[in-house]
């Protein structure tokens, strides 16, 4: 039940607060006064989208908040709509929430029945879902079981189709794949091999130059006229100089140190690391590089791409070899699910036929109280509808899907609603359906001008049903009929006002005298309108 609704800076509404009664609440006013904005605000609050251009001009944001009672607990919803970005922010009991959480909560809070509900009532899918909502336990879970099995079968058939498509593609390419695998296998490239070979080739070139330089350096160091021998002679002579002149003793040591350093250099040159690179065969390297280049030209790919291609080819060919087993396993699983689905559909069809008898009787009772002839008859016509088909099935799996047929008057054949139902009849039919649905769900019912097409004595029947329904569920009724508004426990009048070139929508809760004035206006005004209003108030 909704107790309090506040709307701020939405469309023509500057700041509006409505405190609803537990029973029947009527919203009335001239066409275009803004009643639809109030319903739109409730829909926005409970999860529907709203355009940013509906934020009141000059305001940074629109705010809608409401206090609900759900299972004797307070639920406070608040939703803001930013004018600049169009984004909304939602809180439930002062905690941030998502639109999905609102949509999950909405069926427990509100059931909006508008004029478009008549068109929805004519749709076969809605009629089928309506019947499913009245399945008795334990059959009530069968539609959910069916949906779950169909979802699993959909995923499974998708996997089967993917495998079959891949098999067809790879089978058409198998000759090419095997040719490519043979060419790659003959060369057997390794990732990074080409770069390594080029590095070894460069090392060979550097090693050859280095070896030649080593030879020349050794010649300069250790030959008969090499630096080591010359320094030995120099050391001897400087020694003699130092003996004669002690001030040259340090120079003798320096020459000796240089001779030892050059001798060590010669030893290191004899064991230079370039010797390892010289063990490579340059012809073998060139031959391998040529082989790799030919493979790259044939396959028009880089060496790393060829290595990856080889892995992919092996995987694809291995897949072709084992996919038959995978498909067989998936087909067995599919058959098992199909058997379970067939059993569920059989039980569901039987349960629907049983529920159809109960629902027909309930609808007839409701409609009889809404001014239809006692001879009214409602039937559910069942036709088979394909639910799942697969090549291995002897026949598609079907279910009995319901469509409502009715005979509003004696002597007529039963026909679909869209063939013979008038607007007024559809309005009453929708009211009857809503009444039955509300019995189990118990949300606040919002009737948005669903009384269109109703008049005369029928209005009395509809008013009586709304009053009875309001004892079970809270109702917010938007109507242009004084006969219906007069039954309200609380009456709100919606008006459009213009002040200082600014248009605003106001909503006031009426006292008894104001209710009489509003009923008179709705009845056409003047003395006749006032007389009808007095009559309705006395009732």
C-alpha positions in Angstrom: 0.0 0.0 0.0 1.2 3.5 -0.8 0.7 6.0 2.0 2.5 9.1 0.8 3.7 10.4 -2.6 5.8 13.5 -3.1 6.7 14.8 -6.6 9.0 17.8 -7.0 10.1 19.6 -10.2 8.6 17.1 -12.6 7.0 18.5 -15.8 4.3 21.0 -14.7 4.5 19.8 -11.0 6.6 22.1 -8.8 6.0 20.5 -5.5 3.1 18.1 -4.8 2.4 15.8 -1.9 -0.5 13.3 -1.8 -1.5 11.2 1.2 -3.5 8.2 0.1 -6.2 6.4 1.9 -6.1 2.6 2.3 -9.2 2.0 0.2 -10.4 3.8 -3.0 -8.6 7.0 -4.0 -10.0 9.0 -6.9 -8.0 11.4 -9.1 -10.2 13.7 -11.2 -9.7 16.9 -13.2 -10.0 18.3 -16.7 -8.3 16.6 -19.5 -4.7 17.8 -19.7 -4.6 19.0 -16.1 -1.7 16.6 -15.3 -3.2 13.5 -13.9 -1.0 11.4 -16.2 2.1 13.1 -14.7 1.2 11.7 -11.3 0.9 8.2 -12.8 4.1 8.7 -14.8 5.8 9.7 -11.6 4.7 6.5 -9.9 5.9 4.4 -12.9 9.3 6.3 -12.9 9.6 5.7 -9.1 9.1 1.9 -9.6 11.6 1.4 -12.5 10.4 2.9 -15.8 12.6 5.3 -17.7 11.8 9.0 -18.0 13.3 11.6 -20.4 15.4 14.4 -18.9 13.3 17.0 -20.7 10.5 16.3 -18.2 12.5 18.0 -15.5 10.7 21.3 -14.7 12.5 24.2 -16.5 15.0 25.9 -14.3 15.3 22.9 -11.9 18.5 20.9 -11.6 16.6 17.6 -11.0 13.2 16.1 -10.5 12.6 14.1 -7.4 9.9 11.5 -6.7 9.6 9.7 -3.4 7.0 7.6 -1.7 6.3 5.7 1.5 4.9 2.2 1.0 3.8 -0.5 3.4 4.8 -4.0 2.3 4.1 -6.9 4.6 3.6 -4.4 7.5 7.1 -2.9 6.9 7.9 0.5 5.6 9.6 0.8 2.2 10.8 4.3 1.3 11.6 4.8 -2.4 13.3 7.9 -3.8 14.4 8.5 -7.3 16.1 11.6 -8.8 16.3 12.5 -12.5 19.2 14.9 -13.4 18.3 17.6 -16.0 21.7 17.8 -17.5 22.7 14.1 -17.9 19.3 12.4 -17.8 20.7 9.9 -15.3 18.7 8.8 -12.3 19.7 7.9 -8.8 17.6 5.4 -6.8 17.5 4.8 -3.1 15.5 2.2 -1.2 15.2 2.9 2.5 18.1 5.4 2.2 20.4 2.9 0.5 21.5 3.2 -3.1 19.8 0.7 -5.4 19.6 -0.3 -9.1 16.8 -0.2 -11.6 16.7 -4.0 -11.6 16.0 -4.0 -7.9 13.2 -1.6 -8.5 11.7 -3.8 -11.3 11.9 -6.8 -9.0 10.1 -4.9 -6.2 7.5 -3.2 -8.5 5.0 -6.2 -8.8 4.7 -6.2 -5.0 4.0 -2.5 -4.9 1.9 -1.4 -7.9 -0.2 -2.9 -10.7 -0.8 -0.3 -13.3 -3.9 -0.9 -15.5 -4.3 1.7 -18.2 -6.3 2.0 -21.4 -3.5 0.2 -23.3 -4.3 -2.8 -21.0 -7.3 -3.5 -23.3 -5.0 -4.0 -26.2 -2.7 -6.2 -24.1 -5.8 -8.2 -23.1 -6.4 -9.1 -26.8 -2.9 -10.5 -27.2 -2.8 -14.4 -27.2 0.5 -14.3 -25.3 -1.1 -12.3 -22.5 -4.1 -14.6 -22.4 -1.8 -17.7 -22.2 0.2 -16.1 -19.4 -3.0 -15.2 -17.5 -4.1 -18.8 -17.5 -0.6 -19.9 -16.3 -0.9 -17.5 -13.4 -3.9 -19.5 -12.2 -2.3 -22.9 -12.2 -2.9 -24.7 -8.9 0.0 -26.1 -6.9 2.0 -28.2 -7.6 1.5 -27.5 -11.3 2.3 -23.8 -10.7 6.0 -24.5 -11.1 5.6 -26.2 -14.5 5.9 -22.9 -16.6 9.1 -22.2 -14.8 10.3 -25.7 -15.4 9.5 -25.4 -19.1 11.4 -22.2 -19.4 14.4 -23.6 -17.6 14.5 -26.7 -19.9 14.1 -24.6 -23.0 16.9 -22.4 -21.9 19.2 -25.4 -21.4 18.1 -26.8 -24.7 18.8 -23.5 -26.4 22.3 -23.4 -25.0 22.9 -27.0 -25.9 21.5 -26.7 -29.5 23.8 -23.6 -29.9 26.8 -25.7 -28.9 25.8 -28.5 -31.3 25.3 -26.0 -34.1 28.6 -24.4 -33.4 30.3 -27.8 -33.6 28.5 -28.8 -36.8 29.3 -25.5 -38.5 33.0 -25.9 -37.5 33.1 -29.4 -38.8 31.6 -28.3 -42.1 34.2 -25.5 -42.4 37.2 -27.7 -41.4 36.1 -30.6 -43.6 36.0 -28.2 -46.6 39.5 -27.0 -45.7 41.0 -30.3 -44.6 43.1 -30.9 -47.7 44.6 -27.4 -47.4 45.2 -27.9 -43.7 47.0 -31.2 -44.2 49.1 -29.7 -47.0 50.1 -26.8 -44.7 50.9 -29.2 -41.9 53.1 -31.3 -44.2 55.1 -28.2 -45.4 55.5 -26.9 -41.9 56.4 -30.4 -40.5 59.1 -30.8 -43.2 60.8 -27.6 -42.1 59.8 -27.8 -38.4 60.4 -24.2 -37.6 60.9 -23.1 -34.0 59.7 -19.7 -32.6 62.5 -17.2 -32.7 64.8 -19.5 -34.7 65.3 -17.1 -37.5 66.4 -14.3 -35.2 68.8 -16.8 -33.5 70.3 -17.8 -36.8 70.8 -14.3 -37.9 72.5 -13.5 -34.6 74.8 -16.6 -35.1 75.6 -15.5 -38.7 76.5 -12.0 -37.4 78.6 -13.6 -34.6 80.5 -15.7 -37.2 81.3 -12.6 -39.2 82.5 -10.8 -36.1 84.5 -13.9 -34.9 86.4 -14.1 -38.2 87.4 -10.4 -38.1 88.3 -10.8 -34.4 90.4 -13.9 -35.1 92.3 -12.1 -37.7 92.9 -9.2 -35.3 94.1 -11.6 -32.6 96.7 -13.0 -35.0 98.0 -9.6 -35.8 98.0 -8.6 -32.2 99.9 -11.8 -31.2 102.4 -11.0 -34.0 103.0 -7.6 -32.5 103.3 -8.9 -29.0 105.3 -12.2 -29.1 107.2 -12.2 -32.4 111.1 -11.8 -32.5 110.6 -8.1 -32.8 107.4 -8.0 -30.7 106.5 -5.7 -27.9 107.2 -8.3 -25.1 110.7 -8.9 -26.3 111.4 -5.2 -26.8 110.1 -4.4 -23.3 112.4 -7.2 -21.9 115.4 -5.6 -23.6 114.2 -2.1 -22.4 113.8 -3.4 -18.9 117.3 -4.8 -18.9 118.8 -1.5 -20.1 116.7 0.7 -17.7 117.9 -1.7 -14.9 121.5 -0.8 -15.8 120.5 2.9 -15.8 118.9 2.6 -12.4 121.9 0.9 -11.0 124.0 3.9 -12.1 121.4 6.4 -11.3 119.0 5.4 -8.5 116.4 8.0 -9.4 115.4 5.7 -12.4 114.5 2.8 -10.1 110.8 3.6 -10.4 111.1 3.6 -14.2 112.6 0.2 -14.2 109.5 -1.1 -12.2 107.2 0.6 -14.6 108.8 -1.0 -17.6 108.7 -4.4 -15.8 105.0 -3.9 -15.0 104.2 -3.1 -18.7 106.1 -6.2 -19.8 104.0 -8.4 -17.5 100.8 -6.8 -18.6 101.6 -7.4 -22.3 102.5 -11.0 -21.5 99.2 -11.5 -19.8 97.4 -9.9 -22.8 99.1 -12.4 -25.1 97.9 -15.3 -22.9 94.3 -14.0 -23.0 94.4 -13.5 -26.8 95.4 -17.1 -27.2 92.2 -18.2 -25.4 89.8 -15.7 -26.9 86.0 -16.6 -26.6 85.6 -16.2 -30.4 86.8 -19.7 -30.8 83.3 -21.1 -29.9 81.5 -19.1 -32.6 84.0 -20.3 -35.1 82.6 -23.8 -34.5 79.4 -22.9 -36.4 79.0 -24.0 -39.9 78.2 -20.8 -42.0 77.0 -22.9 -44.9 74.5 -24.8 -42.6 73.3 -21.5 -41.2 72.7 -20.1 -44.7 71.0 -23.3 -45.8 68.6 -23.2 -42.8 67.8 -19.5 -43.4 67.0 -20.2 -47.0 64.7 -23.1 -46.0 62.8 -20.8 -43.6 62.6 -18.1 -46.2 61.0 -20.5 -48.7 58.5 -21.6 -46.1 57.5 -18.0 -45.4 57.1 -17.3 -49.1 54.9 -20.4 -49.6 52.6 -19.6 -46.7 52.8 -15.8 -46.9 53.3 -15.5 -43.2 56.0 -14.6 -40.7 57.9 -17.4 -38.9 56.1 -16.8 -35.6 52.7 -16.8 -37.5 53.7 -20.1 -39.1 54.5 -21.6 -35.7 51.1 -20.4 -34.4 49.4 -21.7 -37.6 50.9 -25.1 -37.0 49.4 -25.3 -33.5 46.0 -24.2 -34.9 46.2 -26.8 -37.6 47.0 -29.5 -35.2 44.1 -28.5 -33.0 41.6 -28.3 -35.9 42.6 -31.7 -37.3 42.5 -33.3 -33.8 39.1 -31.7 -33.4 37.9 -33.3 -36.6 39.1 -36.7 -35.3 37.3 -36.5 -32.0 34.3 -34.2 -32.7 32.1 -37.2 -33.5 32.3 -38.4 -29.9 31.6 -34.9 -28.6 28.5 -34.6 -30.8 27.2 -38.0 -29.8 27.5 -37.0 -26.1 25.7 -33.7 -26.7 23.0 -35.4 -28.7 22.4 -37.8 -25.8 22.1 -34.9 -23.4 19.7 -33.2 -25.8 17.5 -36.3 -26.0 17.5 -36.5 -22.2 16.4 -32.9 -22.0 13.8 -33.4 -24.7 12.3 -36.3 -22.8 12.1 -34.1 -19.7 10.6 -31.3 -21.7 8.0 -33.6 -23.3 7.0 -34.8 -19.9 6.7 -31.3 -18.6 4.7 -30.1 -21.5 2.2 -33.0 -21.2 1.7 -32.2 -17.5 1.5 -28.5 -18.3 -1.2 -28.9 -20.9 -3.2 -31.1 -18.6 -2.8 -28.5 -15.8 -3.9 -25.7 -18.1 -7.1 -27.4 -19.1 -7.9 -28.0 -15.4 -7.1 -24.4 -14.6 -9.1 -23.2 -17.5 -12.3 -24.6 -16.0 -11.7 -22.8 -12.7 -10.7 -19.5 -14.3 -13.7 -19.6 -16.6 -16.0 -20.0 -13.7 -14.2 -17.2 -11.7 -14.3 -14.8 -14.7 -18.0 -15.5 -15.4 -18.8 -14.7 -11.7 -16.8 -11.5 -11.9 -18.3 -10.4 -15.2 -21.9 -11.2 -14.0 -21.4 -8.7 -11.2 -20.2 -6.1 -13.8 -23.5 -6.0 -15.7 -23.1 -8.9 -18.2 -26.0 -11.3 -18.9 -26.2 -14.3 -16.6 -26.0 -16.5 -19.7 -22.4 -15.2 -20.4 -20.0 -18.0 -21.2 -16.2 -18.0 -21.3 -14.2 -20.7 -22.9 -10.5 -21.4 -23.3 -9.6 -22.6 -26.8 -6.5 -24.7 -26.9 -4.3 -25.0 -30.0 -1.0 -26.9 -30.2 2.1 -24.6 -30.5 5.6 -25.8 -31.3 7.9 -25.3 -28.4 11.1 -27.1 -29.6 12.1 -28.9 -32.8 15.2 -30.8 -33.6 16.3 -33.0 -36.5 16.4 -36.2 -34.4 12.9 -35.7 -33.1 10.2 -37.6 -34.9 7.9 -34.6 -34.4 8.3 -31.2 -32.8 7.5 -30.9 -29.1 4.3 -28.9 -28.6 2.2 -27.5 -25.8 -1.5 -26.6 -25.6 -1.6 -22.8 -25.7 -4.8 -21.1 -24.5 -6.9 -18.3 -26.1 -10.0 -16.8 -24.5 -13.3 -17.2 -26.3 -16.5 -15.8 -25.0 -20.2 -15.4 -25.6 -21.4 -12.2 -24.0 -24.9 -12.8 -25.2 -27.1 -15.9 -25.6 -27.4 -17.4 -29.0 -24.0 -16.2 -30.2 -21.1 -18.5 -31.1 -18.0 -18.2 -28.9 -15.5 -15.9 -30.6 -12.2 -14.3 -29.6 -12.3 -11.1 -27.6 -10.9 -9.0 -30.5 -13.8 -10.1 -32.8 -16.8 -9.0 -30.8 -15.8 -7.1 -27.7 -16.6 -3.4 -27.5 -14.4 -0.9 -25.7 -16.8 -0.9 -22.7 -16.9 -4.7 -22.6 -13.1 -4.9 -22.7 -12.9 -2.4 -19.8 -15.1 -4.5 -17.7 -13.2 -7.7 -18.7 -9.9 -6.0 -17.8 -11.3 -5.0 -14.4 -12.4 -8.6 -13.8 -9.0 -10.0 -14.7 -7.3 -7.4 -12.6 -9.5 -8.2 -9.6 -8.6 -11.9 -9.8 -4.9 -11.2 -10.2 -4.9 -8.8 -7.3 -6.3 -11.5 -5.0 -2.9 -13.2 -4.9 -0.5 -10.3 -5.5 -2.2 -7.6 -3.4 -0.4 -4.6 -4.8 -1.8 -1.1 -5.0 -4.0 -1.0 -8.2 -3.8 2.0 -10.4 -6.7 2.2 -12.8 -5.9 4.9 -15.4 -9.2 5.6 -17.2 -10.0 2.0 -17.8 -13.6 3.0 -17.5 -13.6 4.3 -21.1 -16.6 3.1 -23.1 -18.6 2.4 -20.0 -21.9 4.2 -19.4 -25.4 3.9 -18.2 -26.4 1.2 -15.7 -23.1 -0.5 -16.2 -21.3 2.3 -14.3 -23.2 1.3 -11.1 -22.0 -2.3 -11.4 -18.4 -1.2 -12.1 -18.5 1.2 -9.1 -19.8 -1.5 -6.8 -17.0 -3.9 -8.0 -14.4 -1.2 -7.4 -15.7 -0.6 -3.9 -15.6 -4.3 -3.1 -12.1 -4.6 -4.6 -10.9 -1.6 -2.6 -11.7 -3.6 0.6 -9.0 -6.1 -0.5 -6.5 -3.8 -2.3 -5.7 -0.2 -2.3 -6.9 1.5 -5.5 -5.8 4.7 -7.2 -8.5 5.5 -9.8 -8.2 8.1 -12.5 -11.7 8.7 -13.9 -14.0 11.2 -15.6 -17.2 9.6 -14.3 -18.8 11.2 -11.2 -20.6 7.9 -10.5 -17.2 6.2 -9.9 -15.4 9.2 -8.2 -18.3 9.4 -5.7 -17.4 6.0 -4.3 -13.9 7.2 -3.3 -12.7 7.1 0.3 -10.4 10.0 -0.6 -10.9 12.3 -3.6 -8.1 14.4 -5.2 -8.6 17.1 -7.7 -5.9 17.9 -10.2 -5.8 21.4 -11.7 -3.6 23.4 -14.0 -2.9 26.9 -12.8 -1.1 29.9 -14.5 0.7 32.4 -12.3 3.1 35.0 -13.5 3.3 33.4 -16.9 4.2 30.1 -15.2 2.0 27.0 -15.6 1.8 24.5 -12.7 -0.2 21.4 -11.9 -1.7 21.3 -8.4 -3.4 18.5 -6.6 -5.7 19.0 -3.6 -7.4 16.6 -1.3 -11.1 17.6 -1.3 -13.3 18.0 1.7 -17.0 16.9 1.5 -18.2 20.2 0.2 -15.4 20.4 -2.4 -16.2 16.8 -3.4 -19.8 17.8 -4.2 -18.6 20.7 -6.3 -16.2 18.5 -8.2 -18.8 15.8 -8.8 -21.2 18.5 -10.1 -18.5 19.7 -12.5 -17.9 16.2 -13.7 -21.6 15.7 -14.2 -21.7 18.7 -16.6 -22.2 21.6 -14.2 -25.3 23.7 -13.8 -28.4 22.6 -11.9 -28.5 19.2 -13.5 -24.9 18.6 -12.5 -25.5 19.8 -8.9 -28.6 17.5 -8.6 -26.6 14.5 -9.7 -23.8 15.4 -7.4 -26.3 15.6 -4.4 -27.8 12.3 -5.4 -24.4 10.6 -5.6 -23.3 12.1 -2.2 -26.4 10.9 -0.5 -25.7 7.4 -1.8 
